[in-house]
Amino acid sequence: MTDRTSAAPIVLIADDHPLFRVALRLAVKAVAPDATIVETDSFESLTTAAAATPPADLVLLDLLMPGAEGLSSLQYLSSQHPALRVAVVSSLSEQVWVRLAQTLGAVAFIHKSIGPDEMQTIIRRLLDGESSWVMPAAMDDRAKPRDAAEVRLGRLSPQELRIMLHLRDGRLNKQIASDLGISESTVKTHISTLLRKLDLQTRTQAAVLAQRLMANPERG
């Protein structure tokens, strides 16, 4: 939680499915009856709520909302509101999504298939300041990499993954260095290393691969 230890927690629920927002609201209230809950159903409303004062203690974020593409909503929160604790709650289960969410600073990745009791336990832990990287056993097969490219992606370090996301967005080395607080020469070294690990020749190929792997495969 934030340093507002004496105050009731504020939880921001961002999901475009009304019934699932109800389920999350009930789970939060079960473990924190005095919690203030703010609900949003689109990227636009999320940006407004995320900027509110006082800030939320926890954000329960569905990645695939209107106005968001791939990890754009998590990228936004990570860059514009880095102090927010964000837990991804999603029906996606590929390893690439889990690893990239963690790289972008999410404190949890929770699959929507878990039961209400487990959801309450996780939310309680998150409000206590813990992290919770949960992938139910039933999802193990679906969590396997989709293809050889995703297997190679698993070789990248967190910093290399961050740089690959910047390449996807068309950022120049100078911009990447400024965003990540590293030198341009370090950026060049990381790019060379990630290209080698991915068996690619150019940064454009890396950007295309990132775009393909992060394309919205489903709604929910």
N, C-alpha and C positions, 0 to 999 in steps of 0.2 A: 504493500500500500504506500501512499505518499506520506509526507510528514504530518498530515492532518489526522494524527492518531486518535484524537479525542472526538472527532466528528464521525457522523455516519458515512459509510462509503458511498461514492457515486459510481455507478456502473453504466457505461454506454453500450447499448446493444445495437449493432448495425447488421441488419438482415432484412432482405426484401420479402421474406415469407412470413405473413402475419401469424400463422399458427406456430412457427418455430420461435418467433419472438415471444409468444405467450409461454412456450415451454422454457425458454431461457429466463424469462422474468420470474416464473414460478420457482425455478432452480435457485436464482439469486435470493429471492425472498425467503426460501426455506432455510438458507444459511445465514442471511443477513436481513432480518425482518425490517430493520430501520433504514435499509439502503434506499437512496434516491436513484431511480432508474430513468435513463433517457433513451428513447428509441428512435432510430433512424432507418430509412428504407432505401437510401440511394447514396451515391458518392457525394452528391451536392449537399444533402442534409447532414452527412457525416462530417464534412469539412466545417460546417457551421457549428455543430455540436462539439467537435474536437477543440475548437477555439474558445469555448465557454470558460468562464471563471466562476468558481474554482474548477480546476481540471478534474477529469474523471480519475478514479483510482484504478479502474480496469476497463478495457474496451474488449468486448466480445465481437469479433469481426468476421463476417462472411465475406469471402473474397469476391464472389460473383454477384455483385449488385448492379442495378442500372447506373450507368455512367462510369463504371470501373472495368478495366480490362486486365486480366491476369492478376499480377501483384501490385497494380497501380495504387490501390487504396492503402496497402501496407507500406509501399514506398513513400507515399505522401505523408503518412503519419510518422514514419521513421525520420524523414528529413525535416518536416515542419514542426513536429511535436515529439521530439526524441525522448522526453521524460515520461510519456504515456506508456503504461504497461498494456501491451496488446496481445490478446490470445486469439488466434485464428480458430474459428469453428466452421468446419467445412465438410462437404461431401466428397471432396477431392482426396485421393489417397496415394497418388504416385509419389515416389521418393523425392523427385525433383521439387515438388511443391513444398514438402516438409523441410528439405534442406534450405531452400531459398527463403522460406518464411523465417527460419531460424537465423539465417545470415542477415536478414533485414531487421533483426532485433525483436521478433515476436517472442513472448515468454512461454508460449504454449501452442501446440497444434492439436486440436481436439476434433475427432471425427464425429459427424452428426449421428452416427449409428449407435453411439453409446447410450446406455439406459439412464433414467433420471437420477438414480442413486449415485452412479459414478459421476455424472455431471455435477451433482451437488458437491461431492467430495473434491472434485477438481477445482470448482469455483471457490470453495472454502480455502483450499491451499493457495490459490492465486491471490485471494484477498489477504492472505497472511504473508504475502510477499514471496512465495515460492514460484518455481517454474514447473511446468507439467507437460512433458512431451509424450502424449498418449496416442498409440496406434493400436486399436483393439486386435486381439488375436485373429478374429474372424476376417480382418482386412489384410492379413499378411500376404496372401497370394496377390491381391490387387495392388499391394504396395511395392511389388517387384518392379524393377525398371522396365519400361515399355520396349526399349530397343537398345542397340549397341551404343548409339549416341548418348543416351541417358546413362548407360553404364560408365562411359568415359567422363561424363559430367560429374559423376560421383568421385572422381579422382581430384577434383579441384578443391583448393583450400577455401575457407570463407572469404578471404580477401580477393582471391581470383574470381569467385562467384560474384562478389560485389562489382568488380571491374567488368565482368561479362554483362551484367545488367546495365552498366553505363554504356558499354559498346552497343547494346541493343537500342539504347535511347539516342545513339548518334553523338555521344559526347567525345570531345577531343581530349588528347592526353593532358593538356594543360588544365582543362575543366575537371577531369577526373582527379588529377592531383590535388586541386583546390578543394574539391568536395570531400576527399578522403583524408586530407591532411598529410599527404606524402609527396615526395619529389616526382618530377616527370620521369626521371631516369628509373625510379622504382616502378612507376606505372608501366614503362616500356618493358622492364624485366618481367613483371607479372604477365603482361600480354604475351610475350614470347613463350613463357612457361605454359600458360593456359592453351595456347595454340598447339604446342607440342603435345600436351596431355590429351587434347581433343583430336589430334591428328588432322589439324587444319592448317591452311597456308596463310590466310589473311584475316584481319579483324572483321571484315565484312562477312566472311563465312561464319565467324563466331556470333556476330549479331543476328544473322539469319537463323542459326541454330537456336539461339536463346529465344528468338521470336516464336519459332516452331514449338519448342518444348513448353513455352509458357502460354501458348494460345489457349483460350477457354475451351476445354474439351466437353464441358457439360454445364448445365445450370443446376443450382441447388446448393 
